[in-house]
Each structure stands twice: as structure tokens, then as C-alpha cells.
Amino acid sequence: MPSVMGLLEERELGARQRVESLREEADRVLAALRDAELAWERFVITRETLDEVLAPSGEPEAAESSGVERVTPRPAAGPVVAGSVVPAWREGLGLSALSADYQRIMTVLSDRERNSEDEALACKELTGVLGLDGTAAKREGVRSKANRLVARGWLVKDAKGRFRLAQGVRGGGS
């Protein structure tokens, strides 16, 4: 007869693997969506610029009434679940792939590295540098975000629990 704990651990492992698989899939889909939105935006800008250039001087409304529906690309809504999806870091991926809170953490650490300071920060220090109050809730929020960046390859965490940029990651994200 199998043990209850053994069965529970087996199911937990399966659930964790499923979550990781879905996160990776979500990262790929979000990256493809960002690329498609950028391409669409380039076409929209090109068309608008062409309309302006080809419009007779003094007749800006001619470009407006060209009969082409104006649709401005908008970024897709973020995930409905709490928290932000952090894509796995890869060469060429910029900080713009991260939400604002994650960008702030990355910027603080890259500034310290650029200024040749001891760039590794403990969570308590990082919370203070970010201008957040030192409550346990704020610290744990920052720790959670930093650990997510570690799991995705943006940061590394040393044995003392201090965070720094991963090798190859620069403030610009490339």
C-alpha cells in the first residue's frame, strides 16, 4: 500500500512541472505577441508618415480622409492572474520585457554595478534603495520579485541571500 505522503509528493511534483511548462509556454507566447505588436506598430507609423509626406502641403485633412481606417496598436492586456509573468532571460531581451516593479529592481542593481559599488544587495537593503518602507510585507514582496528574477536567470542570489545581476545581464537587459 503506497504511503499518503508519497502519493502527495508525486502529485505535487506533477503539478509543479505543469506550472513550469505553462510558464514557459506563456513566456514564448508573450514574446511572440510583443514582436508582432512591434511589427504592426512599425507599419502603422510608416503608413501615417507616408500619408503626411504625400498630403499636399497645407492640406493635413487630406491624409485624414484617405479612407483607411485608423487603428492604433495597443499592448495586449497582461495576465489576469496576480503577479507578472517574468520571461526567462536570454541574450538580446531588454528590460522592457519586465513589468515596472521588476525593471526598478534591475535598474537599482545595474546602477550599483555600473558605479563599481558592491552591487549585491540583501533584500532589506534593496527595499530601502527602492524607497519602500521597511515593513515585512514590503520586504517579502521585493524578495518574491527578486527570487522570481533569479529563477528566470536575470539575477543570481549568493549564499548570504544577496542579489546581483546574472552574468551577461546588463542594465539595458542585453
N, C-alpha and C positions, 0 to 999 in steps of 0.2 A: 504494500500500500504506500503510495507516494506521500511525502510529507506536505503539509499545507504550506509551509514556508517555501519549500522547493517549488511548488506549483505557482505560488505568488511571485517568487523571484523570476521564474521563467516567463510569466505573463508580463511582468514589469519590464524585463529586457525586450520582449517583443514590442511593447508599447513605445519604449524609448527609441528603438530602431525605427519604428514607423514615424515617430515625430521627427527624427533627424532626416529621414528620407523626404518627408513632406517639406521640411525647412529648406533642404537643398533644392527641391523642385520649385518652391516659391521663390528662392533666390534667382534661379535661372529664368523663371517667368518674369519677375520684376526687372531683371537686367534686359531681357528682350523687349519688354514694354518701354523702358527708358530709351533704348536705342531707336525703337520705332517712333516714339514721340519726338525725339530729336530730329529724325529724318523728316517727319511730317512738318515740324516747325520750320526746318530749312526751306522746304518747298513753299510754305505759306509766305515766309519772308521774301523769298525770291520772286514769287508772283506779285506781291504787294510792291516790291521795289520796281519790278518791270512795269506795273501799272502806272507808278509815279513817273518813271522815265518816259514812257510812251504817251502820257497825257499831254495834250497841247498846253503850253505854258499859260498860266492864268486860268486854267480850267480844271481845278482839282476835283470837281464833281464828276468829270468825265470818267476818271478812274473809279469813282464810287459807283457809277451807274453802268458798269461794264457787263452787268447781267450775271456775274459769277457770285454765287452766294458766299458771303464772308463767314468763315468758320475759324475761330481761333482755337488752336490746340490747347488743351488744359491737361495738367498732370492727372493721372488716374488717382482715385481715392486710395488712401492707404488701407492696410488691412483693418478689418472690423474688430479683430481681437485686440485685447490690451497689449501694450508694448509695441515695439517697432521691429520689423524684420531687419536683421543685420546681415548683409551679404558676406559671404566668405571673401577675404581679401585675396586679390590676385593682381599681378603686375598691370598697371595702367588704370586700375579702378580708383577713382577720385573720392575725396571726402564728400562730394555731392551725393554719393550713393547712400550716405548715412543721414539719419534724421538730425535735427538741430542739436539735441542733447548729446548725441554721440559725437557730432562734429566739435562741440565745445571741449569735450574730454580730449579728443585727438589734438586739437589746437593747443591746449594747455601743455600737453606733453611734448608736442613738436617744438613749441616756443622754448621750453626748457632745454631741449636737446640742442636747438639752434644757438642758444645763449651759452652753451658749454657748461650748464649747471648740472648738478646731479639730477638727471632727468627723471629718475624713478621716483614715484610718489606713492606713499601709503594712502589708503582710501580717505582717512581723516584729513590729510594734507590736501588731497585732490578736492575734497568737498569744500575746504576753506578757500582754495585758489579759485574755484568756480563761483565763489561769492554766496554759497548756500550756508544757512545756519547749521551749527554742528549737532543737530539732533540726530538721534539714532536712525530715525526714519529717512532723513536726507542722506545720511552716510550709507545706509543699506541700499537706497536707490542708486547711488553712484556706484557702489560696489557691484550691484547686479549688472549695471550697464557695462562697467569695466570688465567684469567676468565674461559677459556676452562678447565683447570685443576680443578678449583673449581666446575664447572658443572659436571665433571666426578668423583668427590669425592676424588681427590688426594690432594687438598688444601682446606683450608677454608679462607674466607675473613671476617674480622671483620667489625664492624660498621664504623670504620675510613678508611676502604678501604685497610687495611694492610693484606698481605698474609702470611700464615703459613701452615705447613703440617697438614693434617687432622688427627684426632685421629686414631691410628692404623697404619698409613702410616709411614714407617721409610725410611731412606736414601737408604736402599737396596731395597725398594719397597715392602717389605713383612710385 
